[in-house]
């Protein structure tokens, strides 16, 4: 895997095609990378304490390393 943490990459396929971002974390055994601002999903969180409301959070998920390339 040539892409490491801190590299600037461009997404070449998928719904986020054309987006640029920095690699936050790399998962070499899974062949995935976590890119900031790319592949955001909405995650519902239950209330932790009584009287507190639940919330919907946007979380970035890892994408396949084959779907990104290094940018200059």
C-alpha positions in Angstrom: 0.0 0.0 0.0 1.6 3.3 -1.2 -0.7 5.7 0.6 0.1 6.7 4.2 -1.3 8.9 6.9 -0.8 12.6 6.0 -0.9 12.1 2.2 -3.1 14.3 0.1 -5.4 12.2 -2.1 -8.1 12.5 -4.8 -11.1 10.1 -4.9 -11.3 8.6 -8.4 -14.5 6.5 -8.1 -17.8 6.4 -6.2 -20.2 9.1 -5.0 -17.4 11.3 -3.8 -15.5 11.2 -7.1 -13.3 14.3 -7.6 -13.1 15.2 -3.9 -9.7 15.9 -2.4 -8.6 15.3 1.2 -5.9 14.3 3.6 -5.5 10.7 4.9 -6.4 10.7 8.6 -5.7 7.0 9.2 -4.6 4.0 7.1 -5.7 0.4 7.6 -3.1 -1.6 5.6 -4.5 -5.0 6.5 -7.9 -4.1 5.3 -6.6 -2.0 2.3 -8.6 1.0 3.4 -7.9 4.6 4.2 -9.9 7.2 6.2 -10.0 10.5 4.3 -11.2 13.7 5.9 -14.5 15.0 4.4 -15.0 11.9 2.2 -17.6 9.0 2.5 -19.6 10.7 5.3 -22.5 8.6 6.7 -25.2 9.6 9.1 -25.1 7.6 12.4 -27.9 7.7 14.9 -26.8 7.8 18.5 -29.1 6.9 21.3 -29.4 9.1 24.4 -26.9 8.1 27.1 -28.6 9.7 30.1 -32.2 10.0 31.0 -33.7 13.3 29.8 -31.1 13.7 27.1 -32.0 13.6 23.4 -30.6 11.3 20.8 -28.8 12.8 17.9 -27.7 12.1 14.3 -24.0 12.5 13.7 -22.1 12.6 10.4 -19.1 10.3 10.6 -16.4 9.7 7.9 -16.0 6.0 7.0 -12.9 4.3 5.5 -12.8 3.7 1.7 -10.9 1.2 -0.4 -7.3 2.3 -1.2 -7.9 1.4 -4.9 -10.5 4.2 -5.1 -8.0 7.0 -4.3 -4.8 8.3 -5.9 -2.1 10.6 -4.6 -2.5 14.2 -5.6 0.4 16.4 -6.5 
